[in-house]
């Protein structure tokens, strides 16, 4: 009889722990879904804003690229001219 009571107590404690684990699992799954959805929405907002204003960033970067190309070509022209002048003096 004592072993049956002990088993019953063990069984009841096991069932209580099982329901407690189920509650924790449900709560953690809800939190995971919620934060995943929040992170996804942040990414979608960033993506949409990037799509909306992509032409502006491309335009400004194009200006920077163009300025760099112009400067590089100007430096090359000066170096080329100097090289021509120096080689003609020799």
Beta strands, then each sheet from edge to edge (+ up, - down):
end
